[in-house]
Each structure stands twice: as structure tokens, then as C-alpha cells.
Amino acid sequence: MRTTRMFYNGDITVGNNIILPKKTSNHLIQVLRLNIDATIILFNGDGRNHLAKIIANNKNAAQIKILSSDNNLTESPIKIHISLALTKNDKMDFAIQKSVELGVTEITPLILQHSIVKLDSKKREKRHSRWLEIIRSACEQSGRSFIPTLNPIVEWEKWNNESTSDSKIICDPYGNKTLRDIETKPSSVLLLIGPEGGFSTQEILDCRNRHYTNIKFGQRILRAETAAIATITAVQTLWGDFS
């Protein structure tokens, strides 16, 4: 039986006892029905798995003891930063969840000229908090112990996209190159995914001036959330840990 993995937002030290937050405690005790001496794995983004056992099964404040800590070697050798045009709620949630499961290390939600979704500051904060929860949950499910960076939602004009990534790629259905045309194997990649309305002429020009490579993924035009999954998978297959 697979050991339950849970995110804990705090320091974790072998030998210490930790009282878990109410939401986490309720999930362990009420939903999963775990009892005293049951073992779980905690992670907090430091790259390690922390084995713990339940020593008090209060549904509102379960207490655990940290037994051991081990490095969790689940990260890909290639760093992937995906900059994804903002889409409607469920589609963006899905794209972020699957991007994390596939191994991205950084996510930037973008508002482009043809983006349909526009958000005020309050809604941006709410979305950001929701996406953090999705990212942590995806790490729990996929076995990752590093938490990908989630940048704030930003407009194209304000985005400092002078990336230090080895390779900067714009996913362009009208591009004239493929990933295999990139001769030098990169250790880091920035993937730029546009909205369903496509990139504007100015955005394409901006990318050209910043030395992006226009890459075409097949003969079909993909939805934004599909493009995110397809491009990350292709990068991991060529240069990451899918090969």
C-alpha cells in the first residue's frame, strides 16, 4: 500500500514532534481513517521526504513524530519554466496541475493581447492562492518534494521576460522549426504558450527581438492547456527524464 504524502508548510527536523493544521489533520484522521502509529510522508519543498508516524489522532490537531529524512530524487535534469496565457478557471487549473506532474520548475501566468480572461487584483490573489493549492496537491500525488515557483499573474508589457534559460521557445503553429532543430542540448528551457486567439503580431515581434525560437508542434492547432502538456512532454522526452 502506498504511503500517504502530505505537504507541510514549516520546518521539519528528525526527532521533533509536529502538530498538523486542522485541514491536514481532518484529512488524515477523518477521511483516510489513519490511526496512531500509522506512517505518512511529509514534504515542505526542501527536496526531501520526511517519514513520520502519528502519535496523537485528534481530528483537529493530529500530532506526528518525524522518524527520518531522505533525499527525494524525482526531479528532471532539465529546468522547465512555462509561461502560460491565462485561460478560463478549469482549463488553467488543469494546465497547471498537469505541468507540475510533468516536472516543470516555474510557472508564470500571462495576460496577452488576445487573452479572454481579465482579472482585478482581488481575483488575481484568489486565483494565485488556488493555484498554490493545486501545485502542492500535484506534488503530493506525483511524488515530488520540490515545489515549483508560481509567479504572479502579469501582463505581457510588464513581464520581464529576459529569461536566463538556455533555450527560449514560443509555441507557434505557424513556426518553421521543431525541437529537433535546436542543436545544443539545453539544461533549462522557457516555454511560452499563447491564448486560444493566438499571439499578436507585436508579441511575435517582441519574442523575435528577444531571441526566442518559434517552434511548431505538429500540423494541428492546439488549445492552450493541450499545448502545455504536449510541449512539456516533448521537452522531457528529448532532454529530460522521459528519454
C-alpha positions in Angstrom: 0.0 0.0 0.0 1.3 3.4 -1.0 2.3 5.7 2.0 0.3 8.9 2.2 2.2 12.0 1.3 1.2 15.4 2.7 2.6 18.9 2.3 3.6 20.7 5.5 4.3 24.5 5.4 7.0 24.6 8.0 10.4 23.3 9.3 10.8 19.6 9.6 13.5 18.1 11.8 14.1 14.4 12.6 13.1 13.7 16.2 10.7 16.6 16.5 7.0 16.4 17.1 4.7 18.4 14.9 1.1 19.3 15.4 -0.5 19.4 12.0 -3.0 22.1 10.8 -6.7 21.4 11.2 -7.3 20.7 7.5 -4.5 18.2 7.2 -5.4 16.6 10.5 -9.0 16.2 9.4 -8.0 14.6 6.1 -5.7 12.1 7.8 -8.0 11.1 10.7 -11.5 11.6 9.3 -11.0 10.9 5.6 -8.2 8.4 5.4 -9.0 6.9 8.8 -5.4 6.7 9.9 -4.7 5.6 13.5 -1.9 6.0 16.0 1.4 4.6 14.7 0.4 4.9 11.1 3.2 6.3 9.0 3.0 9.1 6.5 5.5 11.1 4.4 5.7 14.9 4.8 7.4 17.3 2.4 7.9 21.0 2.6 9.7 21.9 -0.6 13.2 21.2 0.6 13.7 18.3 -1.8 13.4 15.6 0.9 10.8 13.0 2.0 10.3 13.1 5.8 8.9 9.8 7.3 6.7 10.4 10.3 4.3 8.4 12.4 1.0 9.6 14.1 1.3 9.8 17.8 -2.0 11.5 18.6 -5.0 11.2 16.3 -7.0 14.3 17.2 -9.1 15.2 14.1 -8.4 18.9 14.6 -4.8 18.8 15.6 -3.1 15.4 14.8 0.4 15.1 16.2 3.2 13.3 14.4 6.8 12.4 15.2 9.5 12.8 12.4 11.4 9.5 12.1 13.8 10.1 9.3 14.6 12.3 6.2 15.8 11.2 2.8 16.6 13.0 -0.4 13.9 12.5 -3.0 15.4 12.1 -6.4 12.3 12.7 -8.6 13.4 15.9 -10.3 14.2 16.1 -14.0 17.7 17.1 -15.1 16.2 19.9 -17.2 14.6 23.0 -15.7 11.4 24.0 -17.4 9.7 27.4 -17.0 6.3 27.5 -18.6 4.8 30.9 -19.3 1.1 30.2 -20.0 -1.5 32.6 -21.3 -4.4 32.9 -18.8 -7.4 30.8 -19.7 -10.8 30.1 -18.0 -10.8 28.6 -14.5 -11.0 24.9 -15.1 -8.7 24.9 -18.1 -6.0 26.9 -16.3 -6.3 24.7 -13.2 -5.9 21.6 -15.4 -2.9 23.0 -17.2 -1.1 23.9 -14.0 -1.8 20.6 -12.4 -0.5 18.6 -15.3 2.5 20.9 -15.8 3.6 20.2 -12.2 3.0 16.4 -12.6 5.2 16.5 -15.7 8.0 18.2 -13.9 8.0 22.0 -14.5 10.1 24.1 -12.1 8.5 27.5 -12.6 5.1 28.8 -13.8 4.2 32.3 -15.0 0.5 33.1 -15.9 0.4 35.8 -18.6 -2.2 38.2 -19.9 -1.7 38.7 -23.6 -3.4 40.9 -26.1 -5.8 38.1 -27.2 -6.4 36.7 -23.7 -10.1 36.5 -23.0 -9.8 36.4 -19.2 -9.2 39.7 -17.4 -8.9 39.8 -13.6 -8.9 42.6 -11.0 -6.3 42.5 -8.1 -8.7 40.7 -5.7 -9.5 37.9 -8.2 -5.8 37.6 -9.0 -4.9 37.0 -5.4 -7.7 34.4 -5.1 -6.5 32.6 -8.3 -2.9 32.6 -7.1 -3.9 31.0 -3.7 -5.9 28.4 -5.5 -3.1 27.6 -7.9 -0.7 27.2 -5.0 -3.0 24.6 -3.5 -3.2 22.8 -6.9 0.6 22.8 -7.2 1.1 21.4 -3.7 -1.6 18.7 -4.3 0.0 17.8 -7.6 3.4 17.4 -5.8 1.7 15.1 -3.3 0.3 13.0 -6.0 3.3 12.8 -8.3 5.9 12.2 -5.6 7.8 15.5 -6.0 9.4 17.2 -3.0 10.4 20.4 -4.6 7.5 23.0 -5.0 7.6 24.7 -8.4 7.7 28.5 -8.3 4.4 30.2 -9.1 4.9 33.8 -10.2 2.1 36.4 -10.0 -0.2 37.0 -13.0 1.4 39.6 -15.2 0.6 41.5 -18.4 2.9 41.0 -21.4 4.0 44.6 -21.4 5.1 44.3 -17.7 6.7 40.9 -17.9 10.4 40.9 -17.6 10.9 38.0 -20.0 14.7 38.5 -20.4 15.0 34.9 -19.3 18.3 33.3 -18.4 17.1 29.9 -19.7 19.4 28.2 -22.2 16.6 27.9 -24.7 13.6 30.2 -25.1 10.7 28.7 -27.1 7.5 30.2 -28.3 4.9 27.6 -29.3 3.8 28.9 -32.7 1.5 26.9 -35.0 3.0 28.9 -37.9 6.6 28.3 -36.9 9.1 26.7 -39.2 11.2 24.8 -36.8 10.9 21.8 -34.5 12.5 20.9 -31.2 15.0 18.7 -33.0 16.3 21.8 -34.8 17.8 23.0 -31.5 21.3 21.7 -31.9 22.7 22.2 -28.4 21.0 20.3 -25.6 19.8 22.8 -23.0 19.8 22.4 -19.3 16.9 24.9 -18.9 14.0 25.9 -21.2 11.4 28.6 -21.2 8.2 27.6 -22.9 5.8 30.3 -24.0 2.2 29.2 -24.6 -0.3 31.7 -26.1 -4.0 32.1 -25.7 -6.6 30.4 -28.0 -6.7 33.6 -30.0 -3.0 33.3 -30.7 -0.2 35.7 -30.3 -0.4 39.2 -31.6 1.9 40.5 -34.3 3.7 42.7 -31.7 4.1 39.8 -29.3 5.7 37.6 -32.0 8.0 40.5 -32.9 8.9 41.0 -29.2 9.9 37.4 -29.0 12.0 37.6 -32.1 13.8 40.6 -30.7 14.5 38.6 -27.5 15.9 35.6 -29.5 13.0 33.1 -29.0 12.8 30.1 -31.3 9.4 29.7 -33.0 8.6 26.0 -32.7 5.8 24.2 -34.4 4.3 21.1 -32.7 2.7 19.1 -35.5 0.2 20.2 -38.1 -2.7 20.9 -35.7 -3.6 23.9 -33.7 -3.7 23.0 -30.0 -5.7 24.5 -27.2 -3.6 26.3 -24.6 -4.0 23.5 -22.0 -3.2 20.8 -24.5 -0.2 22.7 -25.8 1.2 23.0 -22.3 1.1 19.2 -21.8 2.4 18.4 -25.3 5.3 20.8 -25.2 6.5 19.8 -21.7 6.2 16.1 -22.6 8.2 16.7 -25.8 11.0 18.6 -23.9 11.2 15.9 -21.2 11.4 13.2 -23.9 14.2 14.9 -25.8 16.2 16.4 -23.0 14.7 15.4 -19.7 14.0 12.2 -17.8 11.4 10.7 -20.2 14.2 9.6 -22.5 
